Amino acid sequence: MLVSRKNRILVFALGVGLIGLVAAALWQRSPQPAEERPEVGFLAPDFAVVDLDSGKTFRLSDLRGQPVLLNFWATWCPPCRQEMPDLDRTAREYAGKARVLAVGADPGETADTFRRFRQQLGLTLPLAVDSSGQAARLYRVRAIPTSFFIDPRGVIRSQRVGALTYEVIQQELRGASR
């Protein structure tokens, strides 16, 4: 059977179009990771902490829908002290658009210690108390400060160990907002 030139062109055009549609669908599709792991590309493991100001317990998963900068720190840590003003500035500037969650990583520190620390540095950002140290263990924090940038879907987009600067925070939050 002889296929006309017109039919071959039509079949070719349909094939190219179909391939284009499949490629576009795959390109735009970004599946939600199903596994929770404290690693880039995976869902951020959920945990509960206590808000220093209200005394109420909340979960990391309560913050879904907005980018989150999850920061593990301690009051006795010089690099933590160094980055806190930039975390505080970010928390104020991104209010309603992103959340800075500063979690005390030393279970030996008390809420009173956190309050004195905040007052000494003139901080306004919310601080979270993890008195059991569960969150830091869950995220395998080996050095502080350690920060995780989490996108609105709850996926970890990057991890940084060491003090953050305001510029790095801005860059990472832009990446986590996508």
SULFENMO-V962319 format. One record per backbone hydrogen bond with DSSP energy under -0.5 kcal/mol. CO is the residue of the C=O (numbers start at 1). NH is the residue of the N-H. E is the energy in kcal/mol with one decimal. If there is no record, write none. Layout:
[[CO NH E] [CO NH E]]
//
This chain:
[[1 3 -0.6] [4 8 -2.1] [5 9 -2.1] [6 10 -1.9] [7 11 -2.6] [8 12 -2.5] [9 13 -2.7] [10 14 -2.4] [11 15 -2.3] [12 16 -2.5] [13 17 -2.4] [14 18 -2.5] [15 19 -2.5] [16 20 -2.4] [17 21 -2.3] [18 22 -2.4] [19 23 -2.6] [20 24 -2.4] [21 25 -2.4] [22 26 -2.4] [23 27 -2.5] [24 28 -2.3] [25 29 -1.4] [31 33 -0.6] [35 37 -0.6] [35 43 -1.8] [37 39 -2.1] [39 42 -1.9] [42 156 -2.7] [43 37 -1.8] [47 60 -2.0] [49 58 -2.6] [50 129 -3.2] [51 55 -2.5] [56 51 -2.9] [58 49 -2.4] [59 62 -1.3] [60 63 -2.2] [61 64 -1.4] [63 66 -1.1] [67 99 -2.4] [68 70 -0.7] [68 150 -3.0] [69 71 -0.6] [69 101 -3.0] [70 148 -2.8] [71 103 -3.5] [72 145 -0.7] [72 146 -1.4] [73 105 -4.2] [74 77 -1.2] [76 78 -0.6] [77 81 -2.3] [78 82 -2.1] [79 83 -1.9] [80 84 -1.6] [81 85 -0.6] [83 86 -0.7] [83 87 -2.1] [84 88 -2.9] [85 89 -2.3] [86 90 -2.2] [87 91 -2.5] [88 92 -1.9] [89 93 -2.7] [90 94 -2.6] [92 95 -0.9] [94 97 -3.0] [94 98 -2.3] [97 67 -0.7] [99 69 -2.9] [99 101 -0.6] [100 102 -0.7] [101 71 -2.8] [101 103 -0.7] [102 104 -0.6] [102 128 -3.1] [103 73 -2.0] [105 107 -0.7] [106 109 -2.1] [110 114 -2.0] [111 115 -2.4] [112 116 -2.4] [113 117 -2.3] [114 118 -2.8] [115 119 -2.5] [116 120 -2.8] [117 121 -2.0] [118 122 -0.9] [118 123 -2.4] [119 122 -0.5] [126 102 -0.8] [127 52 -2.8] [128 104 -2.3] [128 130 -0.5] [129 50 -2.3] [130 133 -1.3] [133 137 -2.0] [134 138 -2.7] [135 139 -2.0] [136 141 -2.6] [137 140 -1.5] [145 162 -3.3] [146 72 -3.1] [147 160 -2.8] [148 70 -2.9] [148 150 -0.6] [149 157 -3.5] [149 158 -1.3] [150 68 -2.6] [151 154 -2.3] [152 65 -2.7] [154 44 -3.4] [155 151 -2.9] [156 41 -3.2] [158 149 -2.7] [160 147 -3.3] [165 169 -2.5] [166 170 -2.4] [167 171 -2.3] [168 172 -2.8] [169 173 -2.7] [170 174 -2.1] [171 175 -1.7] [172 176 -2.2] [173 177 -1.4] [175 178 -0.7] [176 152 -0.6]]
//
